[in-house]
Each structure stands twice: as structure tokens, then as C-alpha cells.
Amino acid sequence: MTRSPGRLRILLFVAGFVAFAAGAARADWDPFGSSGAAPSGPEATWGGLVYSRWNADLVNDLNGEQLHEWRNKGLLDVEITERGKWSVHMSGAARWELLPRRRGGDARFDAELWEAWGRIERKDWELVVGQQIRRWGRGVPSLLDVLNPGDFDEYLFVEDEFQKRPIPMARWTVYRDQNELEVVAIPFYRAARLPGNQSDWAPIAIRDLQGAEDIPLVESALNQDIAPGLVTEATDDLRYAEAGLRWTHYGEGWDLDVIGFFGAEDLPAPDFTKDFSAFLRAEQARGRTPLQTLRSLAFQEIAAFSPMYVQKPRRQALFGASVARAMEKVTARFEAIAVSRQSTFTEALELIRVPAFAVLAGFDALSSDRFLWSLSLIGAALATDEKLFMIDRFNAIALGIMRARLGQGGFWLETRGMWDINLGDGWVGPSLIYETPVAGLQAQAGVNLLAGPEDTPNGALSDNSYVWLRLRYAF
């Protein structure tokens, strides 16, 4: 098997610094106590979790859609630590999916290195280098959580532990009294993970091609997860390196974070070619909106305009701040972030880059050991007078989660949801959780309902509403 130079550099980066972090601290350690004596230095711990979930569409209203899915995910990690000196961590993730035969066969398996990092700890500083996930901000969601790209393989319904992708990163943190200063360097750009071409969550034009099973070339392209006529620029070089800085102050019952980040958009927007843009304008002159044109594209038209667009990272700078205040049973947090240039589309599907600003007010409450809730209100603005595709210049969004214990047993009722007040679209996901007598084993059943006008993000995907059953085992 031949590895690409970019992947080889990443593997060397991770492996080299993990070895450096362990070897720089101590060279004669015995992590598993093989000498027979009780280990007085390094200690090894391990654990993991497994998900198994079955999904079923509520309505069979699209040609070629997946009515049933069986998705399985696993995560296994091991860590060796000498407290106050150093630690080494490594984990792997695996996915096994059973999909309809018409979408690429009976099953797909994928395994990958998840996190692999080494840490050197001292009294007033620490250095962590390797592939890792690092979250900034005081809650979920957080406007300051900008380091790791997201995973949108199943739109907004990816399990919590897999919502962020680990990336190669070096972090140096200095501690002084009630302050922290953290410097982050990210050598290689990584984009967010998007749905595959055979997924029901795929882009609009691809979703409509999914029903064309009588065209072998279409079916082959969908099964290979390669959209016809699309080009993505390679990013395995230092031209797209990213860097960030975070300062934190811990007060009496309150925390303050200030960040700066210089990098690229995690969701690289497609820049349509001149020929395809001219085609969209011509169709618009005939009275068809770009959305209607995308939904009616034939495979032959996509092939004729190949490549339809070029997708590449686009630089931006972000500056943000967060204040969190802890009270008796409620934590309140307020965040703001400014973005130098954010990619978006005009109503005519022309890519523009404009300044953006967002604020968040969040409240997390634990009323008792039987009831908890979290509510976040987000306001966002794009500095443009253009009419935009599928979004407004000003958006107000509410996100929340509520969990309540039912009776004295192990049952919980949970509801998650999101609503865009401007666009009138959103989703809600009620579910029933059962904490089984088996330690670490949880069963859950629920439904995810999407709604809104067809020219909104959730409205366009409303035919994907589904019921689900899930087992989660942590060990």
C-alpha cells in the first residue's frame, strides 16, 4: 500500500512527538510493574465505548433514499501517566455500517487513529503535542470552540464523543496564579467531515441523483463517495498552518476567556466555475431559482460542467471573549466572536466573503438530581446587503436540552432541539433513556423531527426525519 506524502508527514509528526514527550521525561520507567514490585511511578489506564444504533425513516417519499440503517461506532483509548511529570495517550476509532445494497453493498468498515499525543507537565506549564481534540469555551455549544473541525456525517445528529475530529496540534500552556495563557500551533489544515454521496444528508444535487440507479456511472460514483465533477485542492502542506492564543482568568465564581485564532474555515465553501455560474444565471432568467435548478440537475448536465466547483480552504481571523458566572444551581455564560471574513452565498449562488459577528447567552441548570436543562440563544449577523441563499443576514437561534428522571428507576426523558427564529426552521429530538443494571450499559429510543420551509436548511432535509434505537456501552 502506498501512503501519500501528506499522510506520512502527519504520522511522523504524531509518532515523533509522542516518543519525545515520553522519552524527555524518563527513560527507565516500567509502566506495568514487570519487576514484580508495585508500580510507584508510571500508571496505565484504559477504557472505551461502543455505540450501536438502528435508524428508520418515518416516510418513504424519495426515490433512492435509505429507509433503514444500522450504524456502529467504537472508541478505545490507553494512557500511561507519571503524575506531575508526563503522560502519553493513544486511542483508535472504528465505524461499521450496514446500509441498503443499492448504496454501496451490505456493509462498510472504517478504522482510524483517533488521538495520539504526549504531554510534559511541570509546576507552572505544560506542553501537549500530537493528534488531539482541544475544546475552547465554557459550554456546549460555544462560539469559542474553533480549534477542531466538526463531524457532520449525519448532519447534526452525530454522537457527542464524535462531534469533533482530532487533528495534529501542539499546545503550550503557562499557569500563573489565577491566569492561564495557551498558545496553539496546527501545522496541517483539516476540513470538517461531511456526509458521503450515498448518504440521505448529502447535498441537494447529489441527493436527487441517488434515485438514478439505472445509470451505472451515477451508481458507481455514489458508491465510491466521489461526486461527479467536483475538485478539492490538496491541503497537506504548511501553507494552511493555523495558530491560536487563549488567555483565561479565574475569578471568585466567574471565569473570563479571550481568544484569537488565525486559520481557515472548517467548512470550505464551493466556488462555482464561471461556466456553471453562467448556467445558473441563465436558468434564473427563465424563472427558475438556483435551488430549483440544483434539484433538477441531470447527471449529464453535471458531467458537462465538470468541474462544477473548486473547494479549498479560505483564510480568516477570529477574535472572541467569554464570561461564565456560576451561581447556586445555574451557570450563566455570555460569549461574543468577530470573524474577519466568512464565506456565504448570494441568492444567485455567488460566493462572497464578508465580516461576521455573533453573540451567545447560555444557561445551564441542575435543579436537582432529577432534573437538568441547558438553553443557548445565539444571534449572528453578516455584514452584507445581498440577499443570501437559505439564510438571512441576521439570524436568531435557540438551542436546548432537557433531561428529567422518571420515577425511582433508571428511566430518563430527554429532549434536544434547535429553532431558527428568523427562518422558521429547526428540529426536535425527544427520547427515552434507560440506565440498565449492567454498569456502563445504556439503552435509548427516540425520534428526530426536522421541519421548515423547503428553502431552509432543516426544511430541505425534513424528509429525513427518523426514529432510532441505540445501545451505548462505556467501559
N, C-alpha and C positions, 0 to 999 in steps of 0.2 A: 504494500500500500504506500502511495506517495503522499507526503504531507506538504501542504502549501507553506512557503517561507513565512507567511504571517502567523500561521498556527504554531510553527516551530519556534518562532521568537517568543510567543506567549508562553509555551511550555517551558522554555528555558528561563524566562522571567520568573515564572511561578516556582519552578523547582530550585533555581539558584538561590532565591531569597529565602525560601523555606529552609534550605540547608544552612544558609548564612545565619538565620535567626537562631537555629538550634546550636550550631557549632560555635558561634561567637560567645555564647553564654557559658557552655561547659562541654568538655569533650569526653569525659569519662563517666557519664551517667549510666545507670542501669534501670530503665523505666519500668520493667516488670519484676524487679527484685529477683533476678535469676540466681543470685548468690545465695539465696535461702534466707537472708535476713529481711526483716520488714522494711519496705521502702521508706527511706527518710527524706528523699529528695523528690525526683520527678514522680508524678502520678498520672496514670492513664485513665480516661473515661471515654465511654462510647454510648451512642444512642441513635435513635432514628424514628421515622414514622412512615406509615403506609396508608394511602387513600385508595378506595375502590368505589367508583361511582357509576351508576346507570342513569342515563337521561332518556326521556321520551318526549318528542314534540307533541304539543296539545292538538295541533291541527295539521293535516296533510294537505296543504294548499299551494305548494310549489313543486313543479316538476324537477325531480332530481335531488330534493332535499333529503337529509339524513333524519329518519324518523326515530331511530334508536342508536345509542352509543353506549359503549362500556369503556370507561377511562380509568386507568390505574396509574398511580404515581408512588414513588418511594424515595426516601432520603435517608442516607446512613452517614454518620459522622463519627470521627475519633479525634481526641485531643490529648496531648501529653503536655503537662504543665509542671513547672517548678515555681511555686508561688513567689511573687515578688521579683522574679528574675526573667523567665522566658516561658513561652508556650508555642506549640506547633499544632495546627488544626488542619484536618483534611476531611472532605465529605464528597460523596457522589450521589447523583440523582438519576433515576430511571423512569421512563414512561412506557406503558404498554397499553395500546388502544385497540379495541375491536370495533371496526366500522363496517358499514354495508359493503358487500363485494363490489358494487359499482363505483366505490370511492377508493380504489387502490388495493383491494384484496381484503382478506379476512382480518388481518392484524398488522400493526406496526409497532416496532420496538425502537426505543432511542435511549441511550445511556450517555452521560456526560460528567466530567469533573465539575463539581459544584463549587465549593470553597476549598482553597489550599493556601494557607498563609502562615507566616511565622511572626511572633511578637517578642520584642525585647522590652522588659519593664524595669524601670528604675524609680526612685522615690518621687521625682518631680517630672518625669517624662516617660513616654513610651513610643516605640516605633513598630508599626504593623505593615508588613509587605507581603503581597501575594494576591491571589484571586479571592475577592471578598464582597460582602454586602455591607454597606455602611449607610445608616439612615440618619438624616438630619431632621430636626423638628421635634416637637413635643407631643404629637399625637398622630392619629390616622383618620383622615388624610392630613398631610402637612404641605404647605406651599414651599417649604424649605427642603423637602426631600428630593434633591435634584441630582444626586451622585450616580445612582444605579438606574439603568433603563428598566422599563416595566415589561411585563409579560401579558400580552393581550390575546393569546392564542384562543381563549374562549371569551373574548370581549371583556366584560367587567366581572366575570364570574370565575376567575382563577382562584384556587385555594390560597389562603393568606400567606403560607410559607413559600409560595412560588410566585408571588406577585412582582418580585424584583429579581433581576438577573445579576449574578455575580460577575465582576469584571476585574482585570488586573489593576491594582491600585497600591500606592504607598501612602501611609498616613503617619505623620509625626505630631504628637500631642504633648504640650507643655502644661504643667499644673502649677499654679501659683495662688496660694490662699484660696479664695473663692472664685478663681478665674481659670478658664481653660482656653488655650489657643491651639487650634488644629490646622495643619497645612496638609493638603491632599494633592497628589500628582497621579494622573491617569494617563498612561503612555499611549494606549490604543483605544480608539473610538469603537463603541458597540451600540448598535441601534436597538430599540425595543423589539421584542418578538411579536410578530403579527400573525393573524390566522392564515393557515395554508389555503391554497387554491381550492382544495376539496372540502373546506370547512363551510358550514352554514353561515359563519361570521365573516366570510371573505368579502372583498369589495363588491360593489353593486354589479359592475360589468362582468366580473368573473362569476358571480352567483347565477346570473342569467345564462351563462354558458354551461353551467353544470347540468342542465337538463338536456343538452345536445349530445346524448350518448350514442347517437347514430353516426357521429362524425369521429372516426378513430383518432384523428390528430388532436381534437379537443380533449377526448378522454385521456389520451396519453399525456398531454400537457398538464391536465389537472392532477393525474396520479403522480406525476413527477414533482408536483408542488412548484412548477415553474410557469408563471403566467406568460402567455404568448406575447412577444414583442416588448417585454419590459427589460430595462437595463439598470443595474445598480453599480455605482462606482466603488471600486475596492477601497478599503479604509485601513488596511494593516500597515500603517506607517505613522511616523511621528508628526506628520502634517496636521493630524487631527487630535493631537495630545490635548488633554484638559487639565485644569488646575483649579483648586478652590481653597478658601480660607474661612474658618469659623471661629468666632470669639463668643464664649459663654461666661456669664456671671451668675453665680448662685446667691440669691438674697435670702432673707428671712421669710420663707413661704412663697417666694416668687423666683422665677428664672428669666434671664434675658439672653437671647441668641441673636447674633448679627453675622450674616454670611455674604461672601462674594464668590461667584463661580464664573469661570471663563471656559466655555466649551462649545458643544454643538447640540442641536435639537435631537432628542431621543427618537422622535418620530419624524424622519426626514421626508418632507412633503415632495410629491412627484411634480416635476416641472415638465408640462406637456410640450412636445415638439411643435415647431411652427406649423407644420402641415396638419397635425391633429387639431391644434388650436383653431386654424382656419376652417377646418371641417365643422368644429363645434359652433363657430360663429355663423357659418352658412346655414346650419340646421336651425340655429336660433332665429335667423332671418325668415325662415319658413314657418315660424311659430312654435318650434319645439324647444323646451327648456333643456339646458345641459343635462339635468337629471334624467329627463325623458330619453335623451339621446344615448346616455350611458346605459340605460336599462334596455335599450333596443338594439345595441350593437351586435352584429353578427360576427362569427369567427372570421369570416373572410375580410370584413372591414378592419378588424384588429390586426390581422396579418398584413393587410395592405399598408397600414400606417406604422408598421414595425420599424424602429421602436416608437411606442406611443409617448413615452416619457423617460427622463433620466432622473434617478433618485440618488441624492448624495447628501452628506452632512452639510449643514449650514451653521456658521458660527453665530454665537450670541453671548452676551454677558448678562448675568443675573445678580441683583443685589436685594437682600431681604432681611427682615428682622422679625423676631417673635418674642412675646411676653406671655408667660404662663403664671397663673396665680392659683395656689392650692388653698382651698377653704375646707371646712369640716367634712363635707360629703360631696363637694363639687370642685372640679378643676376647670378654670376658665382660661382660654388661650386666645390670643389675638396675633395675627400674622399679616404681613404685607410683603409683596415682592414686586420688583420692577424688572422688566425684560427689555433689553436694548432693541432686539428685532425678533419678531415672531412670525413664522410663516402661516399664511391663511389663503383662502381662495375667494375671488370675487364671484358674484352671481354667474358670470360668464366663464368660470373655472380658470381664471388667470391667476397665477401665483403672485402674491405680493408679500412683502416683509415689512412689518410695522411695529412700533413700540407697543408694549402691553403692560398692564398693571392689574394686580389682583390683591384682594384683602380677604381674610378669613376670620370668623368668630366661631370658636368651638367650645362646647361644654360637655364634660364627661362626668357622670354622676354614678355613685354607688349608694343608692338609697338604703339598702340593707343587703344581707346575704342572699336575698331572694329576688332582688330587682336591680337592674342596672340599665343605663341608657347613655347614648352619646349623640350629640347633634352638632353639625357643622353647617354654617352658612357662608357661602362664597360669592363674592362679587368680582367680576372681571370686566375689563374694558380694553378694546383695541383702538389705537389712535388712527382711525381712518374714516373717511366719509363714504367709502364704497359700500354698496350692498353686497353682503357676503353669502357664500354658499353654505347652507344648512345651519348657520349660526348667526347670531346678532352681534353688533359691535359691543353691546352691553349685555351681560348675562348675570343672572342671579340664580344660584343653585343651592338646594338644600339636600344634605346627606345625613342619614341617621341609622342607628341600630338600637334595638331594644331587646332585652332578654329578661324573662321572668320565670321563676321556678314554679312548677305546678305541683301543689300538694307537698307531701313529705318524701316522695320517691326521687328517682333520678331524672325526672322529665323537666324539660325547659321549653318554653315557647320563645322563638327568636324571630324578629322581623328586621330586615335590612331594606334600604331603599334610597332612591335618588330622584329628585324632581327639578327640572329646569323651568323656573317660573316664567322666563321670557318666551321660550319656545313652546311650552306646554307639553313637554315630553319627559319620560322618565321610566323607572322600573321599580318594582317592589318584589321582595322575596321572603315571604313567611315560611317558617319551617318548624318542625318538632324535633327536639334533641332528646336522646335517651342515653344517660351515662350508665353503662352496663355494670354489673358487679365485677366484671373482669377488669383489672387495673389497666388503664390506658385505652380501653376499647369504648368507642362512642358510635352510636347509630343515629342517623339523621335523615329525615324525609322532608321535602319541600317543593315549592314551585317558584319559578322566576317568570314574572309577567312584565313584558315591555309594552309601552303604549305611547302614542303621539301621532301628529300629522306625518304623512309619508315623506315629507321633505325635511324631517328632523332625524338626528342620529338614531334615537331609540324607536321612533316611528317607522323608519325604513327597515328595522330589524324586528318589528313586532311579531312577524310570522314565526320567529324563532322561540317564542315563549314555550317553556317546557317544565315538566315535573321531573323530580330526581330523587334517588335513594343513594345514601352514601354511608360507608363504614370508614372510620378513622381509628388507627391503632398507633399509639405512641409508646416507645419503649426506651 
